[in-house]
Structure formats: structure tokens, C-alpha cells
């Protein structure tokens, strides 16, 4: 029998890496917040899971520190808060936003200098501990049988035994439906559906964030609606990564965003699941970070058999519209000229090999374009740097963890996980020099690098043509060589970027990268030359005359040298 007594506040379920020993251990929510400074990072089954769990942790911190300062005192702009932890408090109308911003930055700075979270977080968790119980009247991230039966159509109630999702599908390392087996899964056979409670808790959080759309059951609603994929699934995530878990959580703890300040309301502060679902039926974007970070894509109910194997009933909720959802701090945005709306710049299979640095301009508005919105976490870091809450010379690491779906609108099953990062000095990232700022010059170097990359892909394409490749084979050949070209640049560029400071002579640093880029381009071309065949050397005749590997190489080198103005 499964032990039906498990509380996320006091029982160990979060996987972390100890900073001193480098060993993995499991901790409770209380242990994590008491000792976050002693842990290097979260260490769940996959990085996408860690991101989903981190957002849950941030929802707790955002809720607490938007109500209480670093000394545990409630903020003066809160009113009507009769409940102990001010879940019913509102913000005084017309209270100066500038004073709110100044005060919460001071709270953040005191916490950061203290190097650990304060007791108010633990007291908050203890107060709401019944909402973090995995079993019982308010099962965490679940609904009871009675609630489920009330929320779904009569032919989908639990007794009917339909509308279930298997553990092996919720487990995003497997994502196996009953129709399509996952051949290369880390588990086999019946073990795919066997799971401990602590791991199931981690996967439930992950699944609510990264849900596909294969479910057939929906909640009852007056109007038809599209089933919601997981909110995090439809972002292009970006977050700051620190040297410890405490620092990572702090750097992403956005206490003043781009939207109007609003009381925080994570999902567990609703009186019941029914109240939360009633709110979701309105199809409104949450107006606070904590609610967005803890939003559900499904109502889930778990039935356990005598062997401790769960049967999970699932019903879809209405989709949260992401247009102009600037309340979300952790995404890159793209601007739709037709609708004048910002939408998350969701990545697809075609962009799997494209590193973060190549999209530098999406993370920081290097050229101050009016239609380029920076991610909220970058805006927050800019504010912290401007208020000297973080050191000017601090090396900031922006990271991305993206779970890519299959591109099929009827399934959206995950097929790849992409993890990347780039580090840059805070003074460089937020250089405000209007005429000679670093971000604009970095963006110019990236554009120059991608121009050389375009030249190299054309070089590869021309080589493929003289080798007789056509159509898809030709495209695949050119893409493969192009991918290798950029792969070889990833670490050198990241090292160059991390080494920039505001004390550097800009011209020298830019010239250093140009030399490295030019050398890399010619090295990669030479590798192709070194493996050439007699057919490559003999070449083919075209309407432009004889083309062989030598003429193609000469033209490539000419284009690169001309761009760099080299003889």
C-alpha cells in the first residue's frame, strides 16, 4: 500500500546538489529555503523539471516578499489584510509606484546581502502546510474525487474509468501514450508506470507546465474552448543562473515587474479547486506572477490501488492567452506587426541547433528598437544594477531550458530538451553609453558572424552541387556543414562575451573576435578541402564556367577577406 501521508513542506522530495560535497540529496520545502545558500542547484530528473519546480519556489518567495520586507514586517501600502499572512490584502489605491519599487528593491538587497532567506518564508509554509499535502482534503496540484466529478461531464466521472493519463506519459523523460511506445525510454515494461510519491510530485508540477494536447476530456464550460497546453511549454524560457540555489532564486525573484503592482495569489491560496477553476473559465491572463507560475493546464485526480500504482484522471482547462502577457518574466518575445502584439518567441524543431548568443538581441534591446521588448527578468536585473543592488562587475549568466514539441498541433508531444546559457558582465549587458554601448557592438559582431556563416553555408552548398547532391540531399549536406561551423564557434564566442568589461578598449576586443572568426572560417573550409575527391577537383561546367573546389574556396576566402577588409 502507498503511504498516504506526505507533505511537501516537511517531507523530502526536492532533489538538490550540495555545494560542498557535490552530492545529490532530497530535502523538504522548509529545508530548501533554510539552506538554499548551501545548495548548488536543483537536480531533478531533467532540466525542464528543475525549471518548473524553480517557478513553484519563486511563486512562494514572490508571494511572501511582496507582502513582507526582509525584517518580516508587512509593507505600508497593503490594506484590508485581516488574514495572518495577508492573502486578502489589497494595495492602497494611488499609492506611488515609485515608492513600491524603491522599497521592494531595498528588501531584495537586504536579503541578497544577508545571503539567506528569512524565517517569514518558513512561517508562511507552515501556515499553508495543509495545501501542500499530497493526500487529503486539498491534495497538492490535484482535485478530490468529488471535485473532479463535479467539474467534468457526467460521462467522464471517475466511476466511468475514462479520461486517464498514465504515469509514463506524465513522466517527460518517457512521454509514452498507450498508442505509441517510447522505444528509448529510461524505463521498460510495467516499470514505466511505477513511481514513488516524491518523484510523482515533481512530475505533476512539470506536467502542469509542459502539457501536450492529446487529452480528450475537458471540464464543463458554457462555451467551447481549446485545451490548454502547459503555460511554460509555450514560452522561450530565459532565467538568471547563480552560483548557488539561493543566488539563482534571488536573481529571478522579480518583485516589481512591467505591469501594474497587484496582490499575489498562488493557486493554493484559493479557497478550493472549484474557486480556482471558476476563475480560469473567465479566460483571463493572471495579473500576478505567483498565480501565473502556479497555473494549471489540467485538473488531475489520482486513485491508488493496493499495490501503490496510481491511476491519474485528467481534464483540460481553457487556454491562457499569451498575447501581450508581459506579466511573464521568463520568456523571449517577438513582435507581431499585423496585430501589434507581443507573443512568446516559441522555439521549434528547426531551431534546435541555434545557440542563445546568436539571438543576443532578443535578450537585451541592443539597438533600443521600439518594438523589441526585453524579457522581464532582464528588465528586473537592469533595475537591480541601476539601483546598485548587484555589483557593477558581476558576471551574470542568462540560461535557457526549452522542451521542444513535435510540431504536431494535435499532440504537441515533447521530442527534445535544449539547454544553453551565456555569461556577460552586468556593466557590459546594461551599458547605457548612447553612442558606443557594448550591447549594440556585440549585436553588430553577431550579425557579422552570421554573415560569415551565410558565406560558409553557400560554400557548403556549392561543394554539394559539384558532388551531385540535389534537392533535400543538397540542403541536408549544406545544413550539416553549417551546423558544424556554428558549433565550433559556440564556446569561443561565449568565452569572448564573458571576458568583456567596461574597462576594455572596445576596438581591441572587437578586432580580437574578428580575427578568431576569420581563422575559424578558413579552418573549417580547409577541412572540406582536405577531404576533397578527384570529382571535387575536376568540378563541373556551369553557365558561369568551370566550378571546382578550388574556385569555390577562392571565392569564399575572397568574400570573407573583403568583409574584414583584409588583403
KAMO-V147259 format. One record per backbone hydrogen bond with DSSP energy under -0.5 kcal/mol. CO is the residue of the C=O (numbers start at 1). NH is the residue of the N-H. If there is no record, write none. Layout:
BEGIN
co = {CO;CO}
nh = {NH;NH}
END
This chain:
BEGIN
co = {2;3;6;7;7;8;9;13;14;15;16;16;17;17;18;23;25;27;27;28;29;30;31;32;33;35;36;36;36;38;39;41;46;47;48;49;50;51;52;53;54;55;56;57;58;59;60;61;62;64;64;67;69;73;75;77;79;80;83;86;90;92;96;96;97;98;99;100;101;102;103;104;105;106;107;108;109;110;111;111;118;118;119;120;121;122;123;124;126;128;129;130;132;133;136;139;144;145;146;147;148;151;153;154;157;157;157;158;163;165;166;166;167;168;168;170;171;171;175;179;180;181;182;188;189;190;191;196;197;198;199;200;201;202;203;204;205;206;206;208;209;211;217;218;226;230;230;231;232;235;236;239;240;244;245;246;247;248;250;252;253;266;267;272;273;274;275;276;277;279;279;280;288;289;290;292;297;298;299;300;301;303;305;308;309;310;311;311;312;313;315;316;317;319;322;324;325;327;328;329;329;332;334;334;335;336;336;341;342;343;344;348;349;351;353;355;356;357;359;359;360;360;364;365;369;371;372;373;375;375;376;377;378;379;380;381;382;383;384;384;385;391;392;394;394;396;396;397;397;398;399;400;402;402;404;404;407;408;408;411;413;416;418;420;422;424;425;425;426;428;428;433;437;438;439;440;441;442;443;444;445;446;447;448;449;450;451;452;453;454;455;456;457;458;459;460;461;462;463;464;465;470;470;471;472;473;474;475;476;477;478;479;480;481;482;483;484;486;486;487;487;489;490;491;492;493;494;495;497;501;504;505;505;506;507;508;509;510;511;512;513;514;515;516;517;518;519;520;521;522;523;524;525;526;527;528;529;533;534;535;536;540;542;545;547;548;549;550;551;552;553;554;555;556;557;558;559;560;561;562}
nh = {4;5;134;10;11;29;30;15;27;43;18;25;40;41;22;18;16;13;14;32;33;34;35;36;117;38;39;245;246;19;245;17;50;51;52;53;54;55;56;57;58;59;60;61;62;63;64;65;66;67;68;75;72;69;78;92;90;82;86;89;79;95;99;100;101;102;103;104;105;106;107;108;109;110;111;112;113;114;115;116;121;122;123;124;125;126;127;128;129;131;132;133;8;140;139;142;148;149;150;151;152;220;156;157;160;161;162;161;314;312;169;170;171;175;176;172;174;175;177;181;177;183;185;191;192;193;194;200;201;202;203;204;205;206;207;208;209;209;210;231;233;230;316;153;319;233;234;234;235;237;332;399;242;248;249;250;251;252;253;254;255;269;270;276;277;278;279;280;281;282;284;283;292;293;294;295;317;300;315;143;313;311;308;310;305;312;303;313;165;301;299;219;228;321;325;326;328;329;376;331;377;345;336;343;337;340;341;336;324;334;346;351;352;354;355;358;359;360;362;363;363;364;366;368;372;373;374;333;378;379;380;381;382;383;384;385;386;387;389;390;388;394;427;396;426;398;424;241;399;422;239;420;404;418;415;416;409;411;412;213;406;404;402;400;398;396;428;429;430;431;439;437;441;442;443;444;445;446;447;448;449;450;451;452;453;454;455;456;457;458;459;460;461;462;463;464;465;466;467;469;468;473;474;475;476;477;478;479;480;481;482;483;484;485;486;487;488;489;490;490;491;493;494;495;496;497;498;499;500;504;506;508;509;510;511;512;513;514;515;516;517;518;519;520;521;522;523;524;525;526;527;528;529;530;531;531;532;537;538;539;549;547;545;542;540;552;553;554;555;556;557;558;559;560;561;562;563;564;566;565}
END
